[in-house]
Amino acid sequence: MEENTNYTEILKREGMKSTRHRNAILLLLEQSEQPMTAEELYISLRKKTASINLSTVYRTLDAFVSKNLVIKSAMDDGKARYELNHHEHKHHLYCVGCHKVISIEDCPMGELQDILKKKIDFDVTGHKLEIYGYCHNCKMV
C-alpha cells in the first residue's frame, strides 16, 4: 500500500465497511517502520482519538488478518506483531532483548529450496523465516 492508499476501496473490495478506526489502524501500520503490537497501535490511536477500545483494535486486526490485509507474527515474548501485507516476500530478525524487529529483504531460502527439490523431491510452496537473537545495542549492554 502506498502513502495515498484509498483504504475505503480496499476494505470495500474485501467486503468490509470502511470505518474511522479501521482506516486509522491501516494508516498507522502503513506509517510504521516495523511490525506493531495491538497495544502499541492502541496507545497511538488513543493519542489521536479517545473513542477506541483495545478489544476493538484486536477485533479489527483479526479481521484484517483473515482478509490477508495484515500479517500477524508471534514473538517469544508472547505478543503478536502486526504489519501491512505488501504481498512482498520478506523475513524478520527479532531481538529478544528489546523486541526490535528488523526486516530481511533478501531471501536466504532459495538454495535450500533447490536442495529439497533435488534430494527429496519436495516442492516448497511457501515459507516463513523468523530469526531470534540480540541486536547490536542489546549485545553492548
N, CA, C and O of each residue as an XYZ file, in Angstrom:
564
protein
N       0.842     -1.176      0.000
C       0.000      0.000      0.000
C       0.886      1.237      0.000
O       1.946      1.249      0.625
N       0.463      2.244     -0.680
C       1.243      3.461     -0.797
C       0.684      4.537      0.114
O      -0.392      4.386      0.694
N       1.438      5.637      0.232
C       1.078      6.746      1.111
C      -0.341      7.245      0.860
O      -1.050      7.579      1.809
N      -0.766      7.302     -0.390
C      -2.086      7.818     -0.731
C      -3.092      6.690     -0.937
O      -4.011      6.818     -1.747
N      -2.929      5.627     -0.235
C      -3.791      4.473     -0.383
C      -5.222      4.826     -0.020
O      -5.474      5.509      0.974
N      -6.151      4.358     -0.830
C      -7.563      4.559     -0.546
C      -8.060      3.344      0.228
O      -8.432      2.328     -0.360
N      -8.062      3.460      1.538
C      -8.456      2.340      2.387
C      -9.918      1.979      2.197
O     -10.288      0.811      2.314
N     -10.750      2.961      1.906
C     -12.174      2.698      1.705
C     -12.367      1.690      0.583
O     -13.150      0.750      0.716
N     -11.658      1.883     -0.518
C     -11.768      0.965     -1.661
C     -11.219     -0.421     -1.325
O     -11.803     -1.435     -1.709
N     -10.114     -0.459     -0.620
C      -9.515     -1.744     -0.240
C     -10.463     -2.519      0.664
O     -10.695     -3.709      0.450
N     -11.008     -1.853      1.666
C     -11.934     -2.511      2.590
C     -13.192     -2.968      1.858
O     -13.680     -4.075      2.087
N     -13.711     -2.123      0.987
C     -14.908     -2.477      0.216
C     -14.648     -3.712     -0.637
O     -15.480     -4.617     -0.701
N     -13.490     -3.744     -1.290
C     -13.121     -4.890     -2.133
C     -13.081     -6.185     -1.317
O     -13.381     -7.263     -1.830
N     -12.705     -6.062     -0.043
C     -12.622     -7.234      0.836
C     -13.941     -7.520      1.552
O     -14.008     -8.414      2.395
N     -14.983     -6.769      1.221
C     -16.292     -6.990      1.827
C     -16.406     -6.430      3.238
O     -17.223     -6.893      4.034
N     -15.586     -5.436      3.543
C     -15.592     -4.824      4.875
C     -16.032     -3.366      4.766
O     -15.758     -2.692      3.773
N     -16.717     -2.896      5.799
C     -17.092     -1.488      5.846
C     -15.870     -0.649      6.187
O     -14.998     -1.069      6.947
N     -15.829      0.531      5.615
C     -14.766      1.479      5.933
C     -15.204      2.284      7.152
O     -16.225      2.972      7.122
N     -14.421      2.189      8.223
C     -14.717      2.957      9.430
C     -13.505      3.801      9.797
O     -12.393      3.562      9.327
N     -13.741      4.774     10.631
C     -12.664      5.648     11.098
C     -11.562      4.834     11.762
O     -10.380      5.079     11.521
N     -11.943      3.861     12.603
C     -10.952      3.056     13.320
C     -10.170      2.147     12.379
O      -8.950      2.035     12.498
N     -10.851      1.505     11.457
C     -10.165      0.625     10.506
C      -9.172      1.410      9.661
O      -8.038      0.977      9.457
N      -9.604      2.565      9.172
C      -8.708      3.401      8.366
C      -7.514      3.866      9.184
O      -6.390      3.885      8.683
N      -7.744      4.243     10.436
C      -6.655      4.722     11.299
C      -5.646      3.612     11.577
O      -4.440      3.861     11.587
N      -6.126      2.391     11.801
C      -5.225      1.261     12.056
C      -4.388      0.963     10.809
O      -3.179      0.756     10.907
N      -5.021      0.942      9.655
C      -4.279      0.699      8.414
C      -3.238      1.788      8.173
O      -2.119      1.495      7.750
N      -3.597      3.034      8.437
C      -2.654      4.138      8.244
C      -1.461      4.018      9.192
O      -0.319      4.217      8.778
N      -1.720      3.695     10.461
C      -0.623      3.521     11.422
C       0.309      2.395     11.002
O       1.530      2.539     11.075
N      -0.254      1.283     10.564
C       0.577      0.165     10.117
C       1.386      0.547      8.883
O       2.538      0.137      8.734
N       0.782      1.324      8.011
C       1.496      1.757      6.805
C       2.659      2.682      7.157
O       3.716      2.618      6.528
N       2.472      3.527      8.143
C       3.495      4.503      8.521
C       4.582      3.910      9.414
O       5.658      4.492      9.550
N       4.309      2.767     10.017
C       5.262      2.159     10.939
C       6.428      1.528     10.182
O       6.246      0.908      9.135
N       7.619      1.700     10.731
C       8.809      1.118     10.110
C       9.011     -0.339     10.499
O       9.813     -1.041      9.884
N       8.291     -0.797     11.513
C       8.398     -2.192     11.930
C       7.037     -2.672     12.411
O       6.170     -1.853     12.718
N       6.832     -3.989     12.483
C       5.557     -4.511     12.962
C       5.230     -3.992     14.361
O       6.126     -3.755     15.172
N       3.937     -3.818     14.632
C       3.478     -3.262     15.908
C       2.585     -4.253     16.641
O       1.904     -5.068     16.017
N       2.592     -4.179     17.973
C       1.661     -4.970     18.774
C       0.309     -4.259     18.783
O       0.210     -3.081     18.442
N      -0.720     -4.989     19.174
C      -2.045     -4.379     19.312
C      -2.006     -3.262     20.350
O      -2.659     -2.231     20.190
N      -1.236     -3.476     21.411
C      -1.134     -2.466     22.464
C      -0.467     -1.193     21.953
O      -0.894     -0.089     22.291
N       0.577     -1.343     21.141
C       1.245     -0.174     20.561
C       0.298      0.597     19.642
O       0.265      1.827     19.656
N      -0.459     -0.133     18.857
C      -1.453      0.505     17.997
C      -2.494      1.239     18.834
O      -2.856      2.376     18.534
N      -2.968      0.582     19.880
C      -3.980      1.164     20.768
C      -3.487      2.471     21.383
O      -4.214      3.465     21.394
N      -2.263      2.475     21.890
C      -1.700      3.682     22.513
C      -1.598      4.812     21.489
O      -1.944      5.955     21.786
N      -1.128      4.495     20.296
C      -1.027      5.512     19.240
C      -2.399      6.041     18.842
O      -2.571      7.242     18.630
N      -3.368      5.147     18.744
C      -4.723      5.561     18.376
C      -5.365      6.414     19.464
O      -6.067      7.379     19.164
N      -5.127      6.063     20.723
C      -5.702      6.826     21.846
C      -5.183      8.260     21.861
O      -5.880      9.169     22.311
N      -3.971      8.464     21.375
C      -3.426      9.827     21.311
C      -4.179     10.666     20.281
O      -4.253     11.889     20.394
N      -4.734      9.990     19.278
C      -5.428     10.697     18.197
C      -6.938     10.729     18.397
O      -7.598     11.704     18.038
N      -7.484      9.651     18.976
C      -8.923      9.576     19.207
C      -9.170      8.828     20.508
O      -8.645      7.732     20.706
N      -9.954      9.403     21.381
C     -10.187      8.796     22.696
C     -11.276      7.733     22.662
O     -11.561      7.111     23.686
N     -11.878      7.519     21.523
C     -13.057      6.653     21.487
C     -12.794      5.263     20.907
O     -13.612      4.742     20.149
N     -11.674      4.672     21.255
C     -11.398      3.312     20.781
C     -10.985      2.448     21.962
O     -10.282      2.899     22.866
N     -11.433      1.203     21.938
C     -11.087      0.236     22.981
C     -10.035     -0.730     22.453
O      -9.933     -0.960     21.247
N      -9.254     -1.292     23.370
C      -8.249     -2.279     22.982
C      -8.909     -3.476     22.302
O      -8.356     -4.038     21.357
N     -10.090     -3.865     22.783
C     -10.788     -5.001     22.172
C     -11.153     -4.706     20.714
O     -11.151     -5.612     19.882
N     -11.462     -3.457     20.404
C     -11.750     -3.065     19.022
C     -10.507     -3.213     18.155
O     -10.590     -3.660     17.011
N      -9.366     -2.839     18.699
C      -8.107     -2.979     17.962
C      -7.852     -4.453     17.654
O      -7.524     -4.802     16.520
N      -8.003     -5.323     18.662
C      -7.792     -6.762     18.450
C      -8.770     -7.330     17.416
O      -8.366     -8.071     16.520
N     -10.046     -6.986     17.540
C     -11.046     -7.498     16.588
C     -10.741     -7.034     15.166
O     -10.853     -7.800     14.209
N     -10.357     -5.774     15.049
C     -10.039     -5.224     13.731
C      -8.818     -5.917     13.135
O      -8.817     -6.272     11.956
N      -7.789     -6.107     13.941
C      -6.588     -6.794     13.457
C      -6.906     -8.223     13.038
O      -6.426     -8.686     12.003
N      -7.712     -8.926     13.833
C      -8.107    -10.294     13.471
C      -8.846    -10.313     12.132
O      -8.621    -11.195     11.303
N      -9.729     -9.335     11.930
C     -10.462     -9.255     10.661
C      -9.506     -8.982      9.503
O      -9.640     -9.573      8.431
N      -8.545     -8.092      9.716
C      -7.562     -7.783      8.670
C      -6.694     -8.995      8.345
O      -6.378     -9.240      7.181
N      -6.308     -9.750      9.367
C      -5.507    -10.960      9.148
C      -6.316    -11.970      8.334
O      -5.791    -12.586      7.407
N      -7.593    -12.140      8.681
C      -8.425    -13.115      7.964
C      -8.633    -12.723      6.502
O      -8.863    -13.587      5.655
N      -8.554    -11.434      6.203
C      -8.690    -10.946      4.822
C      -7.338    -10.804      4.126
O      -7.267    -10.355      2.982
N      -6.267    -11.190      4.821
C      -4.907    -11.144      4.279
C      -4.426     -9.716      3.991
O      -3.557     -9.505      3.145
N      -4.998     -8.743      4.703
C      -4.550     -7.356      4.585
C      -3.372     -7.086      5.506
O      -2.556     -6.198      5.257
N      -3.299     -7.875      6.585
C      -2.281     -7.697      7.620
C      -1.649     -9.047      7.918
O      -2.320    -10.079      7.889
N      -0.350     -9.032      8.204
C       0.386    -10.243      8.582
C       0.595    -10.227     10.089
O       1.006     -9.214     10.657
N       0.313    -11.346     10.728
C       0.495    -11.493     12.173
C       1.683    -12.415     12.415
O       1.747    -13.517     11.870
N       2.624    -11.954     13.240
C       3.794    -12.759     13.587
C       3.865    -12.891     15.099
O       3.693    -11.909     15.822
N       4.117    -14.101     15.576
C       4.238    -14.343     17.014
C       5.681    -14.137     17.449
O       6.615    -14.467     16.718
N       5.850    -13.592     18.637
C       7.187    -13.365     19.194
C       7.379    -14.245     20.422
O       6.415    -14.753     20.996
N       8.637    -14.417     20.815
C       8.947    -15.194     22.014
C       8.381    -14.568     23.275
O       8.171    -15.267     24.266
N       8.128    -13.256     23.261
C       7.583    -12.589     24.442
C       6.079    -12.819     24.583
O       5.451    -12.291     25.501
N       5.508    -13.601     23.678
C       4.091    -13.922     23.746
C       3.193    -12.883     23.085
O       1.975    -13.053     23.049
N       3.777    -11.816     22.566
C       2.991    -10.765     21.925
C       3.064    -10.914     20.414
O       4.132    -11.127     19.841
N       1.916    -10.799     19.794
C       1.867    -10.832     18.334
C       2.214     -9.453     17.800
O       1.889     -8.435     18.411
N       2.874     -9.434     16.658
C       3.195     -8.189     15.967
C       2.441     -8.196     14.632
O       2.279     -9.243     14.005
N       1.995     -7.041     14.221
C       1.199     -6.911     13.003
C       1.861     -5.931     12.042
O       2.441     -4.928     12.458
N       1.765     -6.238     10.748
C       2.257     -5.329      9.717
C       1.385     -5.472      8.482
O       0.751     -6.506      8.272
N       1.359     -4.431      7.673
C       0.604     -4.499      6.431
C       1.174     -5.584      5.537
O       2.387     -5.792      5.491
N       0.303     -6.263      4.838
C       0.732     -7.264      3.873
C       0.933     -6.563      2.535
O      -0.025     -6.277      1.817
N       2.171     -6.298      2.219
C       2.505     -5.660      0.945
C       2.644     -6.701     -0.160
O       2.981     -6.378     -1.299
N       2.380     -7.949      0.196
C       2.500     -9.070     -0.732
C       3.904     -9.143     -1.314
O       4.103     -9.530     -2.466
N       4.868     -8.760     -0.487
C       6.278     -8.883     -0.831
C       6.864     -9.985      0.029
O       6.433    -10.205      1.161
N       7.824    -10.653     -0.507
C       8.465    -11.745      0.211
C       9.566    -11.178      1.103
O      10.554    -10.643      0.602
N       9.401    -11.293      2.432
C      10.457    -10.845      3.335
C      10.415    -11.635      4.631
O       9.420    -12.282      4.961
N      11.508    -11.564      5.346
C      11.658    -12.271      6.608
C      12.078    -11.276      7.681
O      12.359    -10.113      7.391
N      12.118    -11.755      8.939
C      12.414    -10.839     10.040
C      13.461    -11.389     11.005
O      13.562    -12.594     11.232
N      14.233    -10.462     11.560
C      15.111    -10.726     12.698
C      14.409    -10.123     13.908
O      13.965     -8.976     13.858
N      14.308    -10.880     14.988
C      13.651    -10.408     16.205
C      14.663    -10.341     17.336
O      15.277    -11.351     17.679
N      14.843     -9.161     17.918
C      15.729     -9.019     19.073
C      14.963     -9.453     20.315
O      13.916     -8.891     20.635
N      15.487    -10.450     21.010
C      14.821    -10.942     22.220
C      15.095    -10.036     23.414
O      14.480    -10.196     24.469
N      16.013     -9.086     23.257
C      16.303     -8.139     24.329
C      15.337     -6.970     24.346
O      14.647     -6.738     25.339
N      15.289     -6.234     23.242
C      14.468     -5.013     23.178
C      13.223     -5.182     22.305
O      12.421     -4.255     22.191
N      13.055     -6.353     21.691
C      11.905     -6.689     20.840
C      11.870     -5.903     19.532
O      10.821     -5.794     18.897
N      13.004     -5.361     19.135
C      13.104     -4.682     17.846
C      12.937     -5.714     16.738
O      13.396     -6.850     16.864
N      12.284     -5.318     15.661
C      12.078     -6.191     14.514
C      12.791     -5.576     13.315
O      12.584     -4.408     12.983
N      13.632     -6.380     12.672
C      14.396     -5.923     11.518
C      14.010     -6.789     10.325
O      14.069     -8.017     10.395
N      13.617     -6.148      9.237
C      13.237     -6.884      8.032
C      14.472     -7.295      7.246
O      15.437     -6.539      7.134
N      14.422     -8.508      6.702
C      15.465     -9.015      5.812
C      14.876     -8.959      4.408
O      13.883     -9.627      4.120
N      15.474     -8.181      3.553
C      14.943     -8.020      2.197
C      15.314     -9.191      1.287
O      14.499     -9.611      0.466
N      16.520     -9.716      1.418
C      16.959    -10.827      0.578
C      16.572    -12.149      1.228
O      16.750    -12.329      2.433
N      16.048    -13.062      0.440
C      15.626    -14.354      0.965
C      16.777    -15.354      0.901
O      17.290    -15.647     -0.178
N      17.182    -15.877      2.061
C      18.268    -16.854      2.089
C      17.799    -18.289      1.832
O      18.596    -19.222      1.934
N      16.536    -18.476      1.506
C      15.981    -19.825      1.415
C      16.020    -20.441      0.015
O      15.746    -21.631     -0.135
N      16.349    -19.667     -0.995
C      16.330    -20.181     -2.366
C      17.183    -21.411     -2.564
O      16.746    -22.382     -3.181
N      18.397    -21.379     -2.046
C      19.311    -22.511     -2.183
C      18.764    -23.749     -1.470
O      18.863    -24.859     -1.993
N      18.188    -23.564     -0.281
C      17.608    -24.686      0.460
C      16.438    -25.290     -0.309
O      16.278    -26.511     -0.337
N      15.622    -24.449     -0.932
C      14.505    -24.952     -1.720
C      15.002    -25.830     -2.865
O      14.402    -26.863     -3.160
N      16.088    -25.428     -3.508
C      16.668    -26.231     -4.591
C      17.162    -27.580     -4.071
O      16.960    -28.610     -4.714
N      17.805    -27.569     -2.913
C      18.306    -28.810     -2.304
C      17.149    -29.739     -1.967
O      17.213    -30.937     -2.244
N      16.085    -29.193     -1.370
C      14.925    -30.011     -1.017
C      14.295    -30.632     -2.261
O      13.855    -31.781     -2.226
N      14.252    -29.900     -3.329
C      13.684    -30.414     -4.572
C      14.540    -31.552     -5.121
O      14.014    -32.591     -5.517
N      15.851    -31.358     -5.145
C      16.751    -32.360     -5.718
C      16.869    -33.608     -4.852
O      16.838    -34.724     -5.369
N      17.005    -33.430     -3.543
C      17.279    -34.573     -2.664
C      16.042    -35.377     -2.296
O      16.098    -36.605     -2.244
N      14.923    -34.701     -2.037
C      13.748    -35.460     -1.592
C      12.499    -35.165     -2.421
O      11.386    -35.508     -2.022
N      12.692    -34.522     -3.583
C      11.592    -34.217     -4.496
C      10.443    -33.507     -3.775
O       9.279    -33.890     -3.895
N      10.804    -32.464     -3.025
C       9.820    -31.693     -2.268
C       9.701    -30.307     -2.888
O      10.684    -29.571     -2.976
N       8.488    -29.955     -3.319
C       8.237    -28.637     -3.904
C       7.755    -27.686     -2.816
O       6.661    -27.850     -2.277
N       8.568    -26.703     -2.500
C       8.209    -25.705     -1.495
C       7.231    -24.717     -2.122
O       7.506    -24.153     -3.182
N       6.098    -24.510     -1.471
C       5.103    -23.557     -1.969
C       5.116    -22.254     -1.179
O       4.495    -21.271     -1.585
N       5.812    -22.246     -0.070
C       5.912    -21.039      0.745
C       6.723    -21.324      1.987
O       6.948    -22.480      2.347
N       7.158    -20.270      2.636
C       7.897    -20.434      3.886
C       7.886    -19.122      4.652
O       7.577    -18.064      4.103
N       8.225    -19.212      5.918
C       8.300    -18.043      6.787
C       9.532    -18.223      7.660
O       9.664    -19.232      8.353
N      10.421    -17.262      7.627
C      11.664    -17.359      8.378
C      11.702    -16.272      9.440
O      11.617    -15.084      9.128
N      11.829    -16.683     10.689
C      11.965    -15.760     11.808
C      13.230    -16.141     12.551
O      13.378    -17.281     12.992
N      14.138    -15.196     12.691
C      15.411    -15.443     13.360
C      15.442    -14.623     14.638
O      15.190    -13.418     14.621
N      15.753    -15.283     15.747
C      15.780    -14.634     17.054
C      17.216    -14.478     17.529
O      18.046    -15.361     17.317
N      17.505    -13.363     18.166
C      18.840    -13.102     18.681
C      18.883    -11.743     19.348
O      17.860    -11.231     19.803
N      20.081    -11.157     19.404
C      20.265     -9.861     20.052
C      20.788     -8.846     19.049
O      21.738     -9.121     18.317
N      20.168     -7.673     19.017
C      20.621     -6.598     18.137
C      21.915     -5.996     18.686
O      22.342     -6.319     19.795
N      22.521     -5.132     17.907
C      23.792     -4.512     18.285
C      23.694     -3.810     19.644
O      24.569     -3.987     20.492
N      22.651     -3.026     19.856
C      22.508     -2.282     21.114
C      22.367     -3.205     22.319
O      22.947     -2.937     23.371
N      21.610     -4.280     22.183
C      21.408     -5.202     23.310
C      22.667     -6.011     23.612
O      22.902     -6.376     24.764
N      23.473     -6.293     22.599
C      24.734     -7.011     22.826
C      25.709     -6.159     23.622
O      26.550     -6.692     24.346
N      25.605     -4.850     23.497
C      26.532     -3.934     24.154
C      26.221     -3.753     25.638
O      27.062     -3.267     26.394
N      25.024     -4.141     26.053
C      24.614     -3.941     27.454
C      25.221     -4.988     28.346
O      24.988     -4.979     29.555
